[in-house]
Structure formats: C-alpha cells, structure tokens
Amino acid sequence: MKILIVEDEKAISELISTYLGSQQYVCEIAADFSTAIKKITHYDYACIILDINLPGGSGLNILKELKASKKAEGVLIISARNSLDDKLTGLNSGADDYLIKPFHLPELAARVSAIIRRKSFEGNNILKFEELQLDVLSKTTYVNGRILDLTRKEYDLLLYFITNRNKVISKGAIAEHLWGDNMDIADSYDFIYTHIKNLRKKLISAGAMDYVKSVYGMGYKFSS
C-alpha cells in the first residue's frame, strides 16, 4: 500500500514516513504544493496524509483537484488548526478524516488503515478470492484456512493483484506500487519477475491455483 505524505515540516514528514514504513506501507513525501500536485496527477495512492498550510498553496486546493479529477484516494488531513470551522471545511471539501497536531503515531496509522479499508475494501478487514484470504489488519495470508508465510513485498504484490483482479497490470505500475519513489531500482524489472515467481511458487505449493497470468508485451493479469 502506497501513501503520500504532504507535509512541509521535514521532521514531521520523516517521522510519519518512518513509522508507517514500519507498518509495511510504502511512503512518498511532498514538501510543497506544486510537488504534491505533480504526484497526485501522475500516480495513485491508497491514502494521502495532507497538511492544509503548504508552501505555494493550500491543501484544500489539492483536495479540490483530487475531486475534480475523480481520483479515489482517501485523504486524512493533519493540521494544527483545531476549530470546528476548519474541520468542517476540510471534511466538506472531501477529506475522509481530520487529525489535530500534535498526534500519536499509532492513532495516525489506525486512521490511515481505517480509511484504506473503507475506500479499497468496502470497510472489510478480510479480503477473499477463491481459496485465498487476506487479513488486511494483521497483513496475514491464508490458503484454504492455513497461514501462508510471505515476505512484505510478496504480500503487497498479492494484495495489489487481488484488488485489481481481472485487470491487466503493467510492469511499470507494479514497480511504482511496490517501490514508490525508489522504483528506479526496479528499472530492469528483474525484481518484479523474481517477486512474482516466488509468490506463484508459494501459492501453488500451499494448494492454491495459479492465478497470475502473463500478458505478452503488457504485464500480468490476476484471474481465476
């Protein structure tokens, strides 16, 4: 799951990124308005953590851009403003939640997780596909009721496949989803091939069908 942190205070953004990274999220940071606009224009995120006061513009205008572009990202506003009017303005502009600074990182992570469940998994903690079951809270995978040991990237890849089942996904989209700003390390796509190969091997060995289909010249498709 990829998160965009739009925050101009470097210490705060790095603290959030480090903590959410420990929770198995891939985090990107935008420290100003223009960078944030570029990122939301070119990339998709599971959730956006958004400060209102930014160099070069307002976070509320980023919200407006998301809605005008019909982007599906969940948005959590973080702000030092604690007035009811500011909260209502943020929520009425399309934010999914509003958190006042200073905040505890576990609470931030819990709110991000709740937003992602509502937006991506229809509020469910359990995601099912045929004999596969993923617990998105504990980030645990089961095959026919038995736990399957996956690495972080293998789990992220399987979750990405299932949430985009029956769609052809390019290698570039997979690389960007798994590595975010560090996707240049996957330029040759050897990393992607290795992760997919290992994931398929583990799934089949555990008794699952092979749902990962190679689409020549395009990428991969996860379907029954």
N, C-alpha and C positions, 0 to 999 in steps of 0.2 A: 504494500500500500504506500503510495507516494503522497507526501504532504508538502504544501508550500507555506513557508513562514514569511509573512510580510511584516517586517518589523525593522525600524531604523536604529534601534539601540542594539549594538553588536553583542553586548554581554547577555542581553535577554534572548536574542535570537539564537545565539550559540548554546545557551543553557537549554533552551527548548529543544533544539536540534539534537543535542547530546542525549537528553533524557528520552525523547521519542525514538531516537535511534536504538536505544537500549530496549525499547518496546517493539522492535522489529519493523519500524517504519523507515522508509527512505525519505530523507528530508532535503528540501531545497530552500534557499533563503533569498528573498528580495528585500533590499535595504531602502528602496525608494519607489516612488510611484511609477516612473517610466519602466523600470526593470520588472515590476510586478505586472504591468500591462502587457509587456512583451511575453512574459512567461505564460500568463493565462490565455493569451492569443494563440500561442504555438503548442502548448502542452495541456494535458488533462491531469487532474489531481483527485485523490479520494477526498481530501479536505483541505481547506485554506484557512490558516490562522491569520487574522487580519487586524492590524492596528489601524486606527482611524487617522491619526496625525502622522503624515509621512512627508518627507522632503519631496517637493514637486507636485503635491496634490493630496486629495482626501481619499481615505479608504472607502468612503461611501460611494465615490465615483467608480471605484473598482467593482463594487457590488453592482452598480448600475450597468457597467459594461458586461459583467457576467450574465445578468438577466437579459440584456439586450441581445447577447449572442446565444441565448438559450443554453448556457453551459449548466451541467448538472452537479457541479462541485458543491459540497456542503461548506458552509462558512461559519467559523467561530470568531467573533470579534473579541479582541482583547484591548482594553482601554483603561486609562487612569480616570476617565470620566465616570462618575458614579450617580449621575442624576437620572431620574425617571425619564425625562425627555430624551436624553441621549440613548438610553436603552431602547425606548420605543422607536426612535428614528432608525437605529440600526436594524432592529427586528422588522420594522415595516419596510425597510429598504431591501429585505430579502435574506438577512442573516438567519442562521439556524439557531444560534445561541450567542450569549453575551457574557463575558467573564471580566471582572474588575481586577486591575492590577493593585497591589501585588497578589499573586495567587500561588497555590501549591501545585507543583508539577503533576502529582498523581491525579489531582482534580482535573487539570487541563487534559491529561491523557484520557481520563474517563469520559470527559465531554466529547473529545475528538472521536473516541471509539463509538459513543452513542450516536453521533452524527453520521458516521460511516455506516453503522447498522441500519439507520433509518433510510439513508439515501441509496445505499448499494444493496442491502439485503432485506429490505422491507421490514426492518425492525427485528429481524430474527438473529439469534446468536448461532444457530445451526444452519449450515448450508448443505443441501443434499443434492447428489447427482448419481443416479443409478445406485451402485453398491458403495459409493463414496460418501463420506460425511466429514465436514469440516466444522470444528468449533472455532468461531472467529474470535471469541474472547480468550480462550486458552491457546489458540493457534495450534490446535491438535488435529491430526488427520486420522480417520478410521476407514478401514476397508472391511466390509461385512462385519462391522462391530468390533473389529480388532485394531488396536492402535498401530499406526504406521510411522516409523521414525524417518522424518525428513529434515534436511538442512533448512535454514531460514530461506535461502533462495529457492529451493525446491518447493517449499510451502507457498511462498509468494507466487511462484510460477503457476502452481496448480490452482491457487485461488484466482489468479488472473485468467487462466484458461476457463475455469468453470463460470465465472461471472461474465465471460464473453463467449460462452459456448455457441456453437454453430456459426461463428463468425470467423472469417479468415483474418489472422493477425500477422502483420509483417514482422520480420526480424528486428527492424528498427524500432517498432512500437514496443516489442518485448524488451529490447535493450534499454530503452528510455524508461520503461516502467520499473525495471529491476535495479537500474543503477542511477537514474536521475541525472544530476549534473556530472556524474562520473562515467557516463555512458561511453566516453571515448576509449575506455579500457576494453570495451566490447566491440570496437570498430570492425574487427575481423569476423565477429560473430562466432568465433570458436567457443567462447564462454557459453553462449546460448545453446549451441549444439550439445556441449558437454552436460549442461544442466538438464536439458530435455531428455537426453539419452539416459542419464542417471534416474530421473523421475520416472520415465517409462519402465525402466528395469525394475525399480522398486514396486511400482504399482502392479505390474504383471506378476512379479514374484509373490506379492501378497494376495493374489487371486482376483485382481481387477482386470477388466477388459482393457485393450489398448485403444484409448480414445483419441490419442494425439495423431493427427493425420498431417503428413507433409503435403503442401500445395506447391507444386513446382513453380519456381520463379516468383512466388508471392510470400510464402511464410508457412504458417501452421493453422490448423483448424481442430478444435476440440469438440467431438461429436460422437454420439452413440451409433 
